[in-house]
Every structure is written in C-alpha cells, then in structure tokens.
Amino acid sequence: MEEKELINQMKNGNNIAFATLYDYYWQKVYNFTKLYVTSSDTISEIVQDVFVKFWEARHLLDNNKRVEGFLFIITRNIIFNKARSKVREDMFKMTILRSIENEEPYNQEDQMVAEDLKEYIDQLIAVLPKRQREIFLMSREENMTYREIAARCGIGEKAVERHIYLTLKFLKKNLLLFILFSTLPE
C-alpha cells in the first residue's frame, strides 16, 4: 500500500495503517535519536514519545509530504525538550545540593521530612492502577530489567517502558508539589 493511502487511513483513525508506518519508520527514528542521545532507555522513551505524538497529530499530516520529514521534526523537538528539561533538572539538583551544603548536619527535622516524603511516595504509588503499580515496584524494588518484567507479566518491553514512563511522570509532577509546599515558611 502506498504511503499516501496509509496517511489517509491513519488520519481516519486506522490503527493498522499507523502500525504499518510505525514498523517502517521505527528504526529510522531510533537511529536518528541515537545520534543525539546515548542512553538506550532514553532513546527508547523518545522513540515511543515520537510515535505517540505522531498518532496524536495525525490530523496535521499532509498527503503530499513524506511522513519521514514530519517524524524527524517531532523527534528533533522531543530531543530538544528533553535536553532543556534535563538542564533544568540538573540546575534544580545543584541548587538543592548547595542549600544542603550550607545547612547544618542532618537532624531530626530532616529525618521527619524524609519520612513524610517516603510516606507520600508510598501513597502516590498506592493510587496507581494495579498493573502500573506492580510493574513500577518490580523495576524499583526488585531491580528487574524491562525484559524480565515483560516476561513475568506477559507483555512487551515497550509496554513496560510506557508504564514506567507514566509512573515517573506522575511521581515527578506530584513530588514537585510536595516539595514546594513542604518548603514554604510557616
């Protein structure tokens, strides 16, 4: 089937057309991402994000233009966004480290904050959907690889990656709120 026809079908919500384009372009997107990113987990996460965005933006596809260009624009944007996010995260960590260095040694108040944080994280994990929670705990508490988790759960590694990604995104969002509110002066 021609690419133009696949685009038309995908624009109408046809999952099979999307899967065909995914199968054809997945390796190209992966190799392009690999030029800029070294971590294989991050590369896989970016490739997955690219195809999620591709599906979500399918109505923007132009039948007269090649899908490859559209995918590479999405890939470039996601790589840049992740890089910017990483820089912000690193700066945040450095700020925290500097503030810790300037404070007195670990005390009972710090212990209480750490215990509150652990309790809050446990509460957040408890509200996750059952399957997502199980997969996350296998990864973090049992130190299982994505491949091992996929084998145990009878799902693909990509599905495991997606569950971990969604969990981390959820935790980051909620932990940022916790940190902001727990550091406000009383």
C-alpha positions as CSV (number, residue, x, y, z in Angstrom):
1,M,0.0,0.0,0.0
2,E,1.2,3.5,-0.8
3,E,2.3,5.9,1.9
4,K,-0.4,8.4,0.8
5,E,-3.1,5.8,1.3
6,L,-1.7,4.8,4.7
7,I,-1.7,8.5,5.7
8,N,-5.4,8.9,4.7
9,Q,-6.3,5.8,6.6
10,M,-4.3,6.8,9.7
11,K,-6.0,10.3,9.6
12,N,-9.3,8.4,9.8
13,G,-8.1,6.6,12.9
14,N,-6.9,3.3,11.3
15,N,-4.6,1.6,13.8
16,I,-3.3,-0.9,11.2
17,A,-2.1,2.0,8.9
18,F,-0.4,3.5,11.9
19,A,1.2,0.2,12.8
20,T,2.5,-0.2,9.2
21,L,4.0,3.3,9.3
22,Y,5.5,2.6,12.7
23,D,7.1,-0.7,11.5
24,Y,8.6,1.1,8.5
25,Y,9.9,4.2,10.3
26,W,10.7,2.9,13.8
27,Q,14.3,2.0,13.1
28,K,15.0,5.3,11.2
29,V,13.7,7.3,14.1
30,Y,15.7,5.2,16.6
31,N,18.9,5.7,14.6
32,F,18.3,9.4,14.3
33,T,17.7,9.7,18.0
34,K,20.8,7.7,18.7
35,L,22.9,10.4,17.0
36,Y,22.0,12.8,19.9
37,V,21.2,10.6,22.9
38,T,23.5,7.9,24.4
39,S,21.2,6.2,26.9
40,S,19.3,3.3,25.3
41,D,16.5,3.7,27.8
42,T,16.2,7.4,26.9
43,I,16.4,6.6,23.2
44,S,13.6,4.1,23.5
45,E,11.5,6.5,25.6
46,I,12.0,9.3,22.9
47,V,11.1,7.0,20.1
48,Q,7.9,5.9,21.9
49,D,7.1,9.6,22.6
50,V,7.6,10.4,18.9
51,F,5.1,7.8,17.7
52,V,2.6,8.8,20.4
53,K,2.9,12.4,19.2
54,F,2.7,11.2,15.6
55,W,-0.6,9.5,16.3
56,E,-2.0,12.4,18.3
57,A,-1.0,14.8,15.4
58,R,-2.2,12.6,12.6
59,H,-4.8,15.2,11.5
60,L,-1.9,17.6,10.7
61,L,-0.4,15.2,8.1
62,D,-0.2,16.4,4.5
63,N,-0.8,13.7,1.9
64,N,1.6,15.4,-0.4
65,K,4.6,15.4,2.0
66,R,6.6,12.5,3.3
67,V,6.0,11.1,6.7
68,E,9.7,10.9,7.3
69,G,10.2,14.6,7.5
70,F,7.2,15.0,9.9
71,L,8.6,12.3,12.1
72,F,12.1,13.8,12.2
73,I,10.7,17.2,13.1
74,I,8.8,15.6,16.0
75,T,11.9,13.7,17.0
76,R,14.1,16.8,17.0
77,N,11.5,18.8,19.1
78,I,11.3,16.0,21.7
79,I,15.1,15.7,21.9
80,F,15.4,19.4,22.4
81,N,12.6,19.5,25.0
82,K,14.2,16.6,26.9
83,A,17.6,18.3,26.8
84,R,16.1,21.6,28.2
85,S,14.3,19.6,30.9
86,K,17.5,17.8,31.8
87,V,19.3,21.1,32.2
88,R,16.6,22.5,34.4
89,E,16.6,19.3,36.5
90,D,20.4,19.4,36.9
91,M,20.2,23.0,37.9
92,F,17.5,22.2,40.5
93,K,19.6,19.4,41.9
94,M,22.6,21.7,42.1
95,T,20.6,24.3,44.0
96,I,19.4,21.6,46.4
97,L,22.9,20.3,46.9
98,R,24.2,23.9,47.6
99,S,21.5,24.5,50.1
100,I,22.2,21.2,51.8
101,E,25.9,22.1,52.0
102,N,25.1,25.4,53.6
103,E,22.9,23.9,56.2
104,E,23.7,22.2,59.5
105,P,24.2,18.4,59.5
106,Y,21.3,16.1,59.1
107,N,19.0,16.5,62.1
108,Q,15.7,15.1,63.4
109,E,13.6,17.6,61.4
110,D,15.3,16.3,58.2
111,Q,14.5,12.8,59.3
112,M,10.9,13.7,59.7
113,V,10.8,15.4,56.3
114,A,12.4,12.3,54.7
115,E,9.9,10.0,56.4
116,D,7.0,12.3,55.3
117,L,8.4,12.2,51.7
118,K,8.7,8.4,51.8
119,E,5.1,8.1,53.1
120,Y,3.8,10.5,50.4
121,I,5.6,8.5,47.7
122,D,4.1,5.3,49.0
123,Q,0.6,6.9,48.9
124,L,1.2,8.0,45.3
125,I,2.3,4.6,44.3
126,A,-0.8,3.1,46.0
127,V,-3.2,5.1,43.8
128,L,-1.6,3.9,40.6
129,P,-3.6,1.4,38.5
130,K,-2.8,-2.1,39.8
131,R,-0.7,-3.2,36.7
132,Q,1.2,0.0,36.5
133,R,2.0,-0.2,40.3
134,E,3.2,-3.8,40.0
135,I,5.4,-3.0,37.1
136,F,6.9,0.0,38.8
137,L,7.6,-1.9,42.0
138,M,9.2,-4.8,40.1
139,S,11.5,-2.3,38.5
140,R,12.4,-0.2,41.6
141,E,12.1,-2.7,44.5
142,E,13.1,-5.9,42.8
143,N,15.6,-4.3,40.4
144,M,14.2,-6.2,37.5
145,T,15.0,-5.2,33.9
146,Y,12.3,-4.3,31.4
147,R,12.8,-7.6,29.7
148,E,12.4,-9.6,32.9
149,I,9.2,-7.6,33.8
150,A,7.8,-8.1,30.3
151,A,8.4,-11.9,30.6
152,R,6.8,-12.1,34.0
153,C,3.8,-10.0,33.0
154,G,3.4,-11.5,29.5
155,I,3.6,-8.1,27.8
156,G,6.1,-6.4,25.5
157,E,9.1,-4.4,26.7
158,K,7.6,-1.3,25.1
159,A,4.5,-1.7,27.3
160,V,6.8,-1.9,30.4
161,E,8.7,1.2,29.3
162,R,5.4,3.1,28.9
163,H,4.2,2.0,32.4
164,I,7.5,3.2,34.0
165,Y,7.4,6.4,32.0
166,L,3.9,7.2,33.0
167,T,4.6,6.4,36.7
168,L,7.7,8.6,36.8
169,K,5.9,11.4,35.1
170,F,3.1,11.1,37.7
171,L,5.5,11.0,40.6
172,K,7.6,13.9,39.4
173,K,4.5,16.1,39.0
174,N,3.2,15.2,42.4
175,L,6.5,15.3,44.2
176,L,7.3,18.8,42.9
177,L,4.0,20.0,44.5
178,F,5.0,18.2,47.8
179,I,8.5,19.8,47.8
180,L,7.1,23.2,47.1
181,F,4.5,23.1,49.8
182,S,6.8,21.4,52.4
183,T,9.5,24.1,52.0
184,L,7.1,27.1,52.4
185,P,7.8,29.0,55.5
186,E,5.2,28.5,58.2
